[in-house]
Amino acid sequence: MDFLPLHSKDSSCLDPGVQEPSGSFVGRLDASSMHVVIPCSYESFRLHRVGAYGSRLGEHNDYICSACFGKRPVRNGKRGERQTKVKLEELEVEDPVRKWKNLTFGDRGLRLSPEEALYLVAELKVLTVDGHGLNDLWKHYVSRFGRKFVGRCAVYRHLRRQGWVPKPGISLGCDYAVYRCGPDYYHSSAGVTIRESGKSIKSEDFQTLVRSLANMRKAFVLMVITVPEAIDSPNCLDDAVISDLGTNGRWTMPNPETLMFEDDEDSENPKIN
């Protein structure tokens, strides 16, 4: 994946390079979202800053100001006339910024996705989840998300080992959006789509993703993964086989034997071997 483009957000910002967090972190499992939440503290900020792990629900609230809501209407007289005095309590009640912040989440804890949490627990061994060991956490996730989660977790670990920062790619129509050092330093370089070996895929999806990502100056990477039969332990990630097919603005097939498009009229979808 060395061919992926890099687009820095700020040329004056120093590239921190590939960094991994050190120390120990403690979080709790949110049963509703299956995220691991680390309370707001210096440690959570350091984990997010160093390795670009997790996200916060209210992380954009600090940027909300009155300019986001346009001009407020003049209610005390006509424009240009002397305004009557208004009580401070009335201004606070009608303040749109205050209303918005009261309606949004106030939780400032760092929320780790299931893939991020397992990577920190199993791979880096810097995270501890209250009341859940590694095997217990794995069983929770597999019972909830099934075999698809195993493939996502294996691809996440594969990308992290190569020095990339995977983030949710729903905005790109993909499984992951990969960054160099994190979203604070670079724009995403590629959209990653995961397909299990033997599963069929529509050719229209390839054409749509390649064209839309090329217009955004991003590459398209297809990760083909073979998930082992036994997935009762996180050790099965070592047996997963991953091959990546990448494009940089134009769809090419580096290995025609890996991805085959059927010409049969009865079959509309190509198959991944």
N, C-alpha and C positions, 0 to 999 in steps of 0.2 A: 504493500500500500504506500510505497514511497512516491507514487505518481500523484498523490492527492494535492490539490492546490492549497495554499495558505494565504489567508486574507486577514491581516492584522487590523484590529479596531483602532489602535492608536500607535502611530509610528514612534512616538516618544516614550512609550511604555516598554520597559525592559522585559525581554522574554525570560520567564522564570525557569524554563526548561522542565524536564520531566521530574516531578517530585512525588514522593509517597509519604503519607503521614506517619508519625512515630508517636509513641506514648500509649495511653489506654483511654478508651471512651466507653461510656455506659449509656445504654438507651433502653427504651421500652417498646414493646410490640403493640401497635394500634390494631385491634382486632377487626375494625370496620374497613380500613383501607389497606391493611397488611403492611403498612410502612413501619419502619423503626424510627422512633422519635427521640432525638437527643435534646434535652432541655437547653434553653437559651443560656449560653455561658461563653466564656472565653474559649473553652475547648471546642465547642461546636463551631464558633467562628473560625478557629484555626483549621479545623477539619475541612470546612467549606473553602477556605482560602488556599490551602496548600494543594489539595487534590481535586478541588471542584466537585466534592461529593455533596449530594443532597440539595434540597431547596427549602425555602421558607414560604409559608402561605402569604404572609404580609410583607414580603421583601420589597415590593414596589410602593408601599404606602408612603414611604418617606419622600417619594417624588411627586405625590399628589399635592397640588396647590390650587388656588382659585382660578388660575389661567386655564385649567383643564375643563372648567365648567362655563366658560364664556363670561360675558358681562352680565352683572346682576341688574335687574330692572330697578328704575328709580320709583320708589313708592311714596316718598314724602315731598310732594310738590312736583312741578315740571322741571325739566332739565334747564339749568342756568339760574333757577331761583334758589333763594336761601333755604337750606334744608332744616327741618325741625329736628330737635334733639330726639334721639332714639335710645332707649334703655339698652345697656350692654347685654342683658339677659335675652332680649329679643334678637339681637344680632347673633348670639351664640346658637339660638334655636334655629334660625333661618340659614345658618352658614352651611353651604353645600359640602364643603370639605369635611366639616365635622360630621355631617350626616353620612357621608361616604365611608369615613373611617369607622364610624360606629356600626355600619352594616357589614363591613369586611371582617375577616378573621383577625383576632388579636394574638393568635398563637405565634410566637417568634422562634419556636423550637426548630431544629434542623430535622427535616423529614427525609429519610433514606428510602429509596426504592428497594424492593426485595433483592434485585440483583446487586445493588450497591452494598446492602447489608451483608449478604452472604460473602461477597468478595472481601469485605473488611474483616469478617469473622473467620472465614476459612483460609483465605489466601494471605492476608497481611497480619491476621491475629492481633488486631488492635481494638476490636470492638467486642463488648460483652452485652448481651441482651438479658434483661432481668427475667428470671424464671424460665429461660429457654437456652438449652445447649445447642450445639451445632446440629446434631442429628434431629433434635426436636424441632428446630427452626426449619430444617430442610423438609421434614414431613408435613409441617404446616403449609408450606408453600406448594409442594407437589400435590397435596390433597386439594388445594384450592385452585391451582392453575393447570395442573396436569403436565403432560409431556412437553407441551409448548414452552413451559417455563424452563425446562432443562436446556432446551436449545438456546433460549435467550440468555440464560446464565452462562452457558459455555461460550457464546459469542461475546458476551460482555467481558469475560475473563480474557479471551483471546485478544480483544482490542486493547484492553488495559495493558497487557503484557507487551504489546507493540508500541506503547507510549501514547495512545490516543485516549481521549476522554469521551466516552459514550454518554449521550443524554437522550431523553425521549424524543423520537422523531416524528411525532404526530403532525407537527406543523409542515413537514415535508412530505407526508404521506408514506413514511417509512417506519421501520421498527426503531432505528436509532439514528441520531445525528451525531457525527463524530467531530470533535474539536481538538485542536492543538493547544495543550495546557489549560483549556477551559474557556467557557463563554466570556469571561471577563477580559481575555486577551486577544482572542481570534474569533472570527465568524466561523460557522461550521464549514468543514471542508467537503463533506460527503453525506449522502443519505444511505443507510444500510438497511437492506431488506433481507429477512431470514426465511429460508425455505428448507423444509426437511427433505432429505433424499427420498426420491420416489413419488413425491407429491406433484400433482399437475399445477400448472400456472398459465394464466392467460397471456398471450403475446401482447395484447393491448396494454396490459399493466406495465410491461417492459417499455414499450414505446412512450407511454404517458410519463412514467417516472424519469426516463432518460432525457426526454425533451424538456420537462418542467425543471428538472435539476440543472440542466445545461443552461437554461435561461437565467438561473440564479447563480451561475458560475460555481456550481458544485458538481462533484463526481457522483456516480451511482455505483454502489458496491452490492453485489448479491452474494450472500453467505449461504452456501449449501452445507448442511450439517446432517450427519448420521448419528442419531441418538441411540445409545445401547438399549438393549431390552430391559435390563435390570436397572431401575432408577430409585431404589430404596435407600441409597446412601449418596452423599455428595461426592464420594470417590468415583462415581460413574462419569463425572465430568472429564476425568483423565482418559476415558475410553471413547469420548466423543471425537469424531473425525470432522474437521472443518476445512472447506476449500472456498476461496473467495475469487469471484469473477468481477473485475472492475472496469469501469469506463471513465473517461475524462472528456466529457462533452459529446462523445459519439459511441454508439454501441458496437462493441467488438467482442468476439468470442475467442479468448486465448486458447482454450482447450475445447474443441468441438465435441469431444467424446463425453465431456462432463455435462453439457447442456444441449439437448436435442429437441428440435421443433418437428413435430409430426406433420407430414403432408397429407395424411389420410383425411378425407372430407368428413368422415364420421367423428373425428376427434378434433375439437376446436382448441384444446389446451396442449401446450408443450409439456413434456415431462422432464423432471430433473433426475438424473441417475446418480 
